[in-house]
Amino acid sequence: MNLRGIFPPIATPFKDDEIDLAAMKSNVARWMKTGLAGLLVLGSNGEAPLLDADESFRAAAAAREAVPSAKTMIVGAGEESTHATVGAVKRAAEAGADVVLVRTPAYFKSQMTTELFVRHFTAVADASPVPVLPYNVPTFTGVNMAADAVARLALHPNIVGVKDSSANLTQIADIAATTPADFAVLVGSAPTLYPSLVVGAVGGIVGAACVIPDLMVQLYDLAMAGRHAEALALQRKITPIAKSVTTTYGVAGLKAAMEMVGYAGGLPRRPLAPATPQMVEAIRGQLEALGVLGAA
């Protein structure tokens, strides 16, 4: 199981508001021909909160059919209660997950303390049949899991890393400095991927990798090789599209961009709205600037 490198948090294609499993497998097969280290199914960009338990299982199982054993398949399995999360990680493991990604619970925000996070993730890791990656995503949850909580969780033998999507470089550096060398610090922000690698991250689960996987792998390789001027230049080139397919336009932007480069994106699931013509025009210009249109 490798957790170093670039992983796309893959979109879930829908047809008539139902999961298009054939399109998902086709996308995965194409991604797996690149230098990506694996992928994440049922992350935020996969619209995981909009899928029920059965749909989540079928999506993960379909992706597993197209992910070779040499690559790592991570499956999102976070719920609000510890009890429900344990059930979700067991279903994900049954569907073929190598690792499960478990977001922080967040509904009762004022009670989400370091102690609570440690208790929650420890119980989940104790029960999980596969290794666990805690997932810190303040943009969506409204809560932040600080570095001291991660440092404590890193001592658990079944917690093998963390995905931090805070884009907080100080926090990422603190996590890298206070966790064991074999603990995988993965980041979820493509616009800050290069500086995150510089301060100790070992990879990224980043939406832009769904659209420009080769460029994201190239950025990772340059950074790991110490070719910092080239890595910084490439980071600056990919940042506009990286923002468009995540923070600026969200899932709709990601799916529109995927369609432009030949993947099956489809429409977001309701109630999310599709990309507007203005969004599509902006994204197309960014992809043209990168020279990736027509590369499908």
SEDREN-506477 format. One line per 2 residues: number of its first residue (from 1); their letters; for each residue x, y, z of C-alpha. Coordinates in nm, 3 decimals. Layout:
NUM = a = X:Y:Z  ...
END
This chain:
1 = mn = 0.000:0.000:0.000  0.151:0.326:-0.118
3 = lr = 0.031:0.663:0.010  0.300:0.876:-0.151
5 = gi = 0.219:1.061:-0.470  -0.089:1.207:-0.634
7 = fp = -0.441:1.073:-0.595  -0.748:1.219:-0.769
9 = pi = -1.063:1.243:-0.553  -1.271:1.114:-0.838
11 = at = -1.605:1.254:-0.941  -1.909:1.029:-0.937
13 = pf = -2.077:1.038:-1.280  -2.455:1.039:-1.283
15 = kd = -2.700:0.959:-1.561  -3.060:1.064:-1.499
17 = de = -2.956:1.131:-1.139  -2.839:0.769:-1.091
19 = id = -2.476:0.656:-1.066  -2.333:0.567:-1.406
21 = la = -2.114:0.274:-1.303  -1.993:0.203:-1.656
23 = am = -1.874:0.563:-1.694  -1.704:0.545:-1.356
25 = ks = -1.512:0.232:-1.451  -1.411:0.386:-1.784
27 = nv = -1.279:0.698:-1.609  -1.089:0.494:-1.352
29 = ar = -0.929:0.272:-1.615  -0.799:0.581:-1.795
31 = wm = -0.668:0.746:-1.478  -0.490:0.425:-1.383
33 = kt = -0.286:0.438:-1.706  -0.116:0.756:-1.579
35 = gl = 0.147:0.804:-1.310  -0.115:0.855:-1.039
37 = ag = -0.045:0.654:-0.724  -0.409:0.551:-0.694
39 = ll = -0.737:0.732:-0.633  -1.001:0.828:-0.381
41 = vl = -1.361:0.719:-0.431  -1.641:0.892:-0.238
43 = gs = -1.458:1.202:-0.129  -1.600:1.553:-0.130
45 = ng = -1.554:1.583:-0.506  -1.729:1.248:-0.541
47 = ea = -2.043:1.403:-0.390  -2.027:1.142:-0.114
49 = pl = -2.283:1.316:0.113  -2.538:1.286:-0.168
51 = ld = -2.510:0.905:-0.194  -2.681:0.650:0.027
53 = ad = -2.503:0.348:0.177  -2.596:0.109:-0.105
55 = es = -2.492:0.355:-0.374  -2.162:0.417:-0.196
57 = fr = -2.090:0.045:-0.183  -2.168:-0.002:-0.552
59 = aa = -1.956:0.297:-0.654  -1.656:0.172:-0.457
61 = aa = -1.695:-0.184:-0.586  -1.717:-0.062:-0.946
63 = ar = -1.403:0.149:-0.908  -1.221:-0.146:-0.752
65 = ea = -1.272:-0.346:-1.072  -1.060:-0.092:-1.262
67 = vp = -0.792:-0.018:-1.001  -0.491:-0.252:-1.035
69 = sa = -0.347:-0.407:-0.721  -0.028:-0.205:-0.763
71 = kt = -0.224:0.117:-0.704  -0.397:0.228:-0.385
73 = mi = -0.773:0.271:-0.367  -0.891:0.497:-0.087
75 = vg = -1.262:0.506:-0.006  -1.442:0.780:0.184
77 = ag = -1.638:0.642:0.478  -1.709:0.921:0.725
79 = ee = -2.037:0.959:0.915  -2.142:1.175:1.208
81 = st = -2.152:0.908:1.479  -1.871:0.673:1.570
83 = ha = -2.116:0.381:1.542  -2.224:0.474:1.188
85 = tv = -1.865:0.541:1.083  -1.755:0.195:1.196
87 = ga = -2.031:0.048:0.981  -1.926:0.263:0.686
89 = vk = -1.559:0.165:0.704  -1.653:-0.203:0.719
91 = ra = -1.870:-0.167:0.409  -1.589:0.021:0.231
93 = ae = -1.343:-0.256:0.315  -1.588:-0.515:0.183
95 = ag = -1.616:-0.314:-0.140  -1.239:-0.334:-0.186
97 = ad = -1.088:-0.031:-0.013  -0.718:-0.049:0.064
99 = vv = -0.755:0.251:0.297  -1.057:0.440:0.430
101 = lv = -1.081:0.818:0.447  -1.282:0.928:0.750
103 = rt = -1.387:1.292:0.780  -1.417:1.467:1.111
105 = pa = -1.768:1.463:1.259  -1.898:1.818:1.265
107 = yf = -2.268:1.859:1.335  -2.216:1.945:1.702
109 = ks = -1.940:2.191:1.619  -1.890:2.343:1.963
111 = qm = -1.811:2.000:2.108  -1.555:1.899:1.845
113 = tt = -1.242:1.912:2.061  -0.906:1.740:2.032
115 = el = -1.013:1.488:2.295  -1.332:1.407:2.105
117 = fv = -1.148:1.364:1.776  -0.892:1.135:1.939
119 = rh = -1.164:0.919:2.095  -1.364:0.902:1.772
121 = ft = -1.079:0.813:1.539  -0.923:0.570:1.786
123 = av = -1.250:0.377:1.810  -1.290:0.376:1.432
125 = ad = -0.931:0.261:1.378  -0.970:-0.012:1.640
127 = as = -1.269:-0.152:1.451  -1.160:-0.091:1.091
129 = pv = -1.047:-0.393:0.885  -0.823:-0.163:0.677
131 = pv = -0.597:0.134:0.756  -0.757:0.469:0.834
133 = lp = -0.684:0.821:0.707  -0.853:1.094:0.914
135 = yn = -0.980:1.374:0.691  -0.968:1.737:0.799
137 = vp = -1.177:1.956:0.568  -1.279:2.278:0.746
139 = tf = -1.429:2.433:0.431  -1.712:2.179:0.438
141 = tg = -1.732:2.079:0.803  -1.669:2.411:0.975
143 = vn = -1.435:2.243:1.224  -1.057:2.207:1.223
145 = ma = -0.864:1.912:1.362  -0.542:2.063:1.493
147 = ad = -0.192:1.920:1.465  -0.185:1.801:1.825
149 = av = -0.480:1.570:1.763  -0.314:1.426:1.453
151 = ar = 0.012:1.373:1.640  -0.168:1.166:1.901
153 = la = -0.361:0.968:1.639  -0.040:0.895:1.447
155 = lh = 0.063:0.663:1.730  -0.224:0.426:1.648
157 = pn = -0.100:0.133:1.437  -0.406:0.142:1.211
159 = iv = -0.395:0.517:1.143  -0.142:0.548:0.864
161 = gv = -0.170:0.912:0.763  -0.397:1.213:0.735
163 = kd = -0.560:1.414:0.460  -0.554:1.781:0.553
165 = ss = -0.748:2.012:0.324  -0.712:2.323:0.539
167 = an = -0.451:2.479:0.305  -0.288:2.598:0.628
169 = lt = 0.085:2.556:0.564  0.178:2.617:0.926
171 = qi = -0.055:2.340:1.037  0.070:2.103:0.768
173 = ad = 0.430:2.170:0.868  0.342:2.110:1.233
175 = ia = 0.174:1.779:1.148  0.475:1.666:0.944
177 = at = 0.714:1.766:1.222  0.523:1.592:1.503
179 = tp = 0.434:1.261:1.341  0.652:0.958:1.263
181 = ad = 0.849:0.948:0.938  0.628:0.671:0.798
183 = fa = 0.306:0.864:0.867  0.166:0.991:0.535
185 = vl = 0.073:1.358:0.539  -0.147:1.414:0.234
187 = vg = -0.296:1.749:0.140  -0.621:1.829:-0.034
189 = sa = -0.542:2.167:-0.185  -0.384:2.170:-0.531
191 = pt = -0.312:2.547:-0.524  -0.085:2.487:-0.223
193 = ly = 0.051:2.145:-0.324  0.409:2.252:-0.394
195 = ps = 0.464:2.448:-0.070  0.295:2.166:0.122
197 = lv = 0.545:1.918:-0.021  0.827:2.151:0.076
199 = vg = 0.715:2.160:0.441  0.676:1.785:0.474
201 = av = 0.369:1.649:0.295  0.429:1.332:0.094
203 = gg = 0.148:1.366:-0.155  -0.188:1.512:-0.241
205 = iv = -0.548:1.405:-0.293  -0.635:1.694:-0.519
207 = ga = -0.928:1.766:-0.749  -0.711:1.900:-1.030
209 = ac = -0.567:1.549:-1.071  -0.907:1.440:-1.211
211 = vi = -0.852:1.678:-1.503  -0.475:1.720:-1.547
213 = pd = -0.329:1.405:-1.386  -0.004:1.412:-1.580
215 = lm = 0.073:1.772:-1.484  -0.005:1.705:-1.119
217 = vq = 0.226:1.403:-1.118  0.492:1.611:-1.292
219 = ly = 0.464:1.877:-1.021  0.501:1.612:-0.750
221 = dl = 0.803:1.456:-0.923  0.976:1.792:-0.966
223 = am = 0.926:1.878:-0.600  1.050:1.538:-0.482
225 = ag = 1.356:1.570:-0.707  1.444:1.907:-0.553
227 = rh = 1.389:2.091:-0.880  1.224:2.375:-0.697
229 = ae = 1.231:2.651:-0.958  1.061:2.425:-1.212
231 = al = 0.812:2.299:-0.954  0.720:2.652:-0.850
233 = al = 0.674:2.758:-1.212  0.446:2.462:-1.279
235 = qr = 0.252:2.527:-0.958  0.181:2.880:-1.077
237 = ki = 0.061:2.750:-1.415  -0.182:2.495:-1.272
239 = tp = -0.319:2.707:-0.987  -0.594:2.882:-1.193
241 = ia = -0.756:2.557:-1.306  -0.695:2.401:-0.964
243 = ks = -0.900:2.679:-0.806  -1.173:2.664:-1.070
245 = vt = -1.244:2.293:-1.021  -1.264:2.322:-0.643
247 = tt = -1.311:2.642:-0.444  -1.435:2.867:-0.726
249 = yg = -1.688:2.650:-0.911  -1.700:2.333:-0.702
251 = va = -1.824:1.998:-0.830  -1.996:2.157:-1.129
253 = gl = -1.667:2.309:-1.243  -1.480:1.984:-1.191
255 = ka = -1.727:1.784:-1.395  -1.733:2.042:-1.675
257 = am = -1.353:2.037:-1.692  -1.349:1.656:-1.699
259 = em = -1.586:1.655:-1.995  -1.358:1.894:-2.183
261 = vg = -1.059:1.662:-2.155  -1.251:1.347:-2.242
263 = ya = -1.364:1.200:-1.911  -1.726:1.129:-1.824
265 = gg = -1.820:1.404:-1.582  -2.191:1.437:-1.627
267 = lp = -2.406:1.664:-1.418  -2.381:1.713:-1.044
269 = rr = -2.648:1.538:-0.840  -2.941:1.750:-0.735
271 = pl = -2.969:1.981:-0.551  -2.629:2.088:-0.688
273 = ap = -2.656:2.291:-1.008  -2.461:2.232:-1.331
275 = at = -2.192:2.466:-1.458  -2.314:2.782:-1.624
277 = pq = -2.197:2.883:-1.973  -1.979:3.149:-1.808
279 = mv = -1.810:2.887:-1.589  -1.754:2.661:-1.888
281 = ea = -1.599:2.945:-2.088  -1.361:3.037:-1.806
283 = ir = -1.252:2.678:-1.751  -1.202:2.617:-2.122
285 = gq = -0.970:2.917:-2.141  -0.762:2.787:-1.852
287 = le = -0.731:2.441:-2.006  -0.638:2.592:-2.342
289 = al = -0.364:2.791:-2.169  -0.224:2.464:-2.032
291 = gv = -0.235:2.302:-2.375  -0.433:1.998:-2.256
293 = lg = -0.746:2.027:-2.471  -0.742:1.772:-2.747
295 = aa = -0.519:1.545:-2.537  -0.801:1.302:-2.460
END
